[in-house]
Amino acid sequence: MSYYLYSNTQEVSPYERMMASLNGEKRDRVPVHFYPRWAALEHIGVTFKQTWDDPDLYVKGQILAQERFQYDCAIDYDMMGPVEEAMGAKLKYPENDVPQIAEPLIKTKEDMKNVKWKLDPRKDGNMPKVLYVIRRLKEELIKRGNGTQHVPIMTWGSCPSRTAACLTGFKEWFLIVARDPDWAVELMERALDGWLQMVVAAWEAGADCVWVNDPVSSRDCISRDHYEKLTQPYERKFIEAIRRETGMNITMHPCGNWHDRMDLVYQNQADCYFLGPMDVEMCTQKAVETNEKGLSRVKALNGNVGAATKSTTDGQTAVSYATTMKRGKPEDIEKEAKAVIDVVEAADLRCILGTNCWDVKGSSYANRDAMVYAARKYGQYQ
């Protein structure tokens, strides 16, 4: 047990709470995890580029922001780029955003021979910088916990479809999927190992859990048929390889509108799914159905404040990215958080309260506080 910072009441540690939920278990209450990149950077008043140039500054932000906001998980740099860059892609580093692919590395099949497919995360490119941040986070958390780590560290991995799209360019990737599926398969097959090795190295450096991401296989990007036959098998292959190599709990983030394929998504065998701007009732129902059929192992759903409103129940209506967190009021956060908790926990799945996508740049302190407040108010286990 650890003492809550502002009173004499007792709560279990964020580490115990978060890891229990990822295992489908209950502790004292639902945890809060909204992938806090911007909360940490804004709390100490720095840009992403500043922390990329000074990794210890990034560690400082993660430590101090977690203590200030009291959410339940810290993260590493949480970004695409280091693996793709080591493979040979050129990145651009905006002052206050994550790195972005400057131009496609693969424009023809002939270009594939110029890609460095086999990587050593401990030596190649900027991957060692990410591992350094994880090690330093671990050391600092243990130090501040007087010998015990009270807050878990989550690392990040790119599904093969996303990695392939970063190397070819997103628009070209969609054309490859539609017109040359054999090449799409070859690209994903080769792309899988780089990020797998990065995740394994992150685990060895001290990461406690991982989330994997695919924003290029949603309903708005490719058909359900292409997803089922091409990219979904490689999501599952990636996830199962991570579990086999590390044993870490795995969260998958199907980024975007996946309403017509959540039954397939859940078959990727992740422990938890970080929901985007989708109808939480539908997502919960599908998780229960696939679990009952023995097709999935869903234990928890993470999210999705900002998308817990009726505007998403038709599965198509666009929901502005993280609308509630950025434009809403604390009472709006509290209302939506209660709705998410009620729906997910009623299905006997564990709710990990969070936003409907990454932590939102420019959200008010009051709104971030409101989410943790709502978890304490409505997410207590009896």
Residue pairs with C-beta under 8 A, 6 or more apart in sequence:
1 10
1 11
1 12
1 13
2 10
2 11
2 12
2 13
2 150
3 9
3 10
4 10
4 11
5 67
5 70
11 17
11 28
11 29
12 27
12 28
13 148
13 150
13 151
14 31
14 66
14 70
14 71
14 72
14 73
14 150
14 151
14 152
15 149
15 150
15 151
15 152
15 208
16 27
17 27
17 28
17 29
17 31
17 72
18 31
18 33
18 72
18 73
18 152
18 209
18 352
19 152
19 208
19 209
19 249
20 26
20 27
20 350
21 27
21 30
21 31
21 272
21 299
21 300
21 350
21 351
21 352
22 209
22 249
22 251
22 271
22 272
22 299
22 300
22 350
22 352
23 249
23 271
23 299
24 271
24 299
24 300
24 349
24 350
25 350
26 350
26 381
27 381
28 380
28 381
29 375
29 376
29 379
29 380
29 381
30 341
30 345
30 350
30 351
30 352
30 353
30 375
30 379
31 71
31 72
31 73
31 352
31 353
31 375
32 70
32 71
32 72
32 352
32 353
32 354
32 371
32 372
32 375
33 71
33 72
33 73
33 154
33 302
33 352
33 353
33 354
34 71
34 325
34 353
34 354
34 355
34 358
34 359
34 368
34 371
35 75
35 78
35 154
35 211
35 274
35 354
35 355
35 358
35 359
36 62
36 65
36 66
36 69
36 71
36 73
36 74
36 75
36 359
37 48
37 75
37 78
37 98
37 358
37 359
38 358
38 359
38 360
38 361
38 362
38 363
39 65
39 69
39 71
39 359
39 363
39 368
40 58
40 61
40 62
40 64
40 65
40 66
41 47
41 48
41 51
41 61
41 96
42 361
42 362
43 61
43 64
43 65
43 68
43 69
44 57
44 60
44 61
44 64
44 65
46 57
46 61
47 95
47 96
48 94
48 95
48 96
48 97
48 98
49 93
49 94
49 95
49 96
50 57
51 57
51 58
51 61
52 58
52 77
52 93
52 99
52 129
55 129
55 132
55 133
55 136
56 136
58 77
58 133
59 133
59 136
59 137
59 140
62 74
62 75
62 137
63 74
63 137
63 140
63 141
63 144
66 74
66 151
67 144
69 365
69 368
69 369
69 372
70 372
71 368
71 371
71 372
72 151
72 152
72 352
73 151
73 152
73 153
73 154
73 209
74 137
74 141
74 151
74 152
74 153
74 154
75 153
75 154
75 155
75 156
76 130
76 133
76 134
76 137
76 153
76 154
76 155
76 156
76 202
76 207
77 129
77 130
77 133
77 156
78 154
78 155
78 156
78 358
79 98
79 99
79 156
80 98
80 99
80 101
80 158
80 162
80 166
80 213
81 91
81 98
81 99
81 100
81 101
81 126
82 125
82 126
82 127
82 129
82 130
82 198
83 119
83 121
83 127
83 158
83 163
83 194
83 195
83 198
84 91
84 101
84 105
84 158
84 163
84 166
84 167
84 194
85 91
85 99
85 125
85 126
86 116
86 119
86 121
86 124
86 125
86 126
86 127
86 194
87 105
87 115
87 116
87 117
87 119
87 167
87 194
88 105
88 114
88 115
88 116
89 101
89 102
89 104
89 105
89 166
89 167
90 101
90 102
90 103
90 105
91 99
91 100
91 101
91 102
92 99
92 100
92 101
92 102
93 99
94 100
96 361
101 166
101 169
103 169
104 167
104 168
104 169
104 172
105 111
105 114
105 115
105 167
105 168
106 112
106 115
106 167
106 168
106 187
107 168
107 172
109 183
112 186
112 187
112 190
115 167
115 190
116 124
117 190
117 191
117 193
117 194
118 193
118 194
119 125
119 127
119 193
119 194
119 197
119 198
120 197
121 127
121 128
121 130
121 131
121 197
121 198
121 200
121 201
121 202
122 128
122 131
122 201
127 198
127 201
130 155
130 198
130 202
131 201
131 202
131 205
134 153
134 155
134 202
134 205
134 206
134 207
135 205
135 206
137 153
137 206
138 149
138 153
138 205
138 206
141 149
141 150
141 151
141 153
142 148
142 149
144 150
145 151
152 208
152 209
153 206
153 207
153 208
153 209
154 207
154 208
154 209
154 210
154 211
154 251
155 199
155 202
155 203
155 207
155 209
155 210
155 211
156 210
156 211
156 212
156 213
157 195
157 196
157 198
157 199
157 210
157 211
157 212
157 213
157 238
157 242
158 166
158 195
158 212
158 213
159 195
159 212
159 213
159 214
159 217
159 231
159 234
159 235
159 238
160 187
160 188
160 189
160 191
160 192
160 195
160 231
160 234
160 235
160 237
160 238
161 173
161 188
161 214
161 216
161 217
161 230
161 231
161 234
161 235
162 213
162 214
162 215
162 216
163 188
163 191
163 192
163 194
163 195
164 173
164 184
164 187
164 188
164 191
165 173
165 216
167 187
167 191
168 176
168 187
170 216
173 184
173 216
174 216
174 221
174 222
176 183
176 184
176 187
177 184
177 222
177 226
177 230
177 231
178 222
178 226
181 226
181 229
181 230
184 230
184 231
185 230
185 234
188 230
188 231
188 234
189 234
192 234
192 237
192 238
192 241
195 238
196 238
196 241
196 242
196 245
199 207
199 210
199 242
199 245
199 246
199 248
200 242
200 245
200 246
202 210
203 210
203 245
203 246
203 248
207 248
208 248
209 248
209 249
209 250
209 251
210 242
210 246
210 248
210 249
210 250
210 251
211 250
211 251
211 252
211 253
211 274
212 235
212 238
212 239
212 242
212 250
212 251
212 252
212 253
212 270
213 252
213 253
213 255
214 231
214 235
214 252
214 253
214 254
214 255
215 221
215 255
215 256
216 222
216 231
217 227
217 231
217 232
217 235
217 254
218 254
218 255
218 256
218 257
218 258
219 256
219 257
219 258
219 259
219 260
219 261
220 256
220 257
221 256
222 230
222 231
224 260
224 261
224 264
227 261
227 264
228 261
228 264
232 261
232 264
232 265
232 267
232 268
235 252
235 268
236 267
236 268
236 269
239 250
239 252
239 268
239 269
239 270
240 269
242 248
242 250
243 250
243 269
249 271
249 272
250 270
250 271
250 272
251 270
251 271
251 272
251 273
251 274
251 300
251 302
252 265
252 268
252 270
252 272
252 273
252 274
253 273
253 274
253 276
253 357
254 262
254 265
254 273
254 275
254 276
255 276
255 357
256 276
256 277
257 276
257 277
257 278
257 315
257 316
258 265
258 276
258 278
259 278
259 279
259 282
259 315
259 316
260 315
262 278
262 282
262 283
262 286
262 287
263 286
263 289
263 290
263 295
265 273
266 273
266 286
266 287
266 290
266 291
266 295
266 296
266 298
267 290
267 295
267 296
269 296
269 297
270 297
270 298
271 297
271 298
271 299
271 300
272 298
272 299
272 300
272 301
272 302
272 350
272 352
273 283
273 287
273 298
273 300
273 301
273 302
274 302
274 303
274 354
275 283
275 301
275 302
275 303
275 304
275 307
275 356
276 303
276 304
276 307
276 356
276 357
277 304
277 306
277 307
277 312
277 318
277 319
277 321
277 356
277 357
278 304
278 307
278 312
278 315
278 356
279 307
279 312
279 313
279 315
280 301
280 303
280 304
280 307
280 308
280 339
280 340
280 343
280 344
281 313
281 343
282 313
282 315
283 301
283 304
284 301
284 343
284 344
284 347
284 349
285 347
287 296
287 298
287 301
287 347
287 349
288 347
288 349
290 296
290 298
291 297
291 298
298 349
299 349
299 350
300 344
300 349
300 350
300 351
300 352
301 344
301 349
301 350
301 351
301 352
302 352
302 353
302 354
303 340
303 352
303 353
303 354
303 355
303 356
304 340
304 354
304 355
304 356
305 324
305 325
305 333
305 336
305 337
305 340
305 353
305 354
305 355
305 356
305 371
306 319
306 321
306 322
306 323
306 324
306 325
306 336
306 355
306 356
306 357
306 360
307 319
307 356
308 336
308 337
308 339
308 340
308 356
309 319
309 324
309 336
311 317
311 319
312 319
319 356
321 356
321 357
321 360
322 355
322 356
322 357
322 358
322 360
322 363
324 332
324 333
324 336
324 367
325 333
325 355
325 360
325 363
325 367
325 368
326 360
326 362
326 363
326 367
328 336
328 367
329 366
329 367
330 366
330 367
330 369
330 370
330 373
331 370
333 367
333 370
333 371
333 374
334 370
334 373
334 374
334 377
334 378
337 353
337 370
337 371
337 374
337 375
337 378
338 374
338 377
338 378
340 351
340 353
341 351
341 353
341 374
341 375
341 378
341 379
342 378
344 350
344 351
345 351
345 379
351 379
353 371
353 374
353 375
353 379
354 371
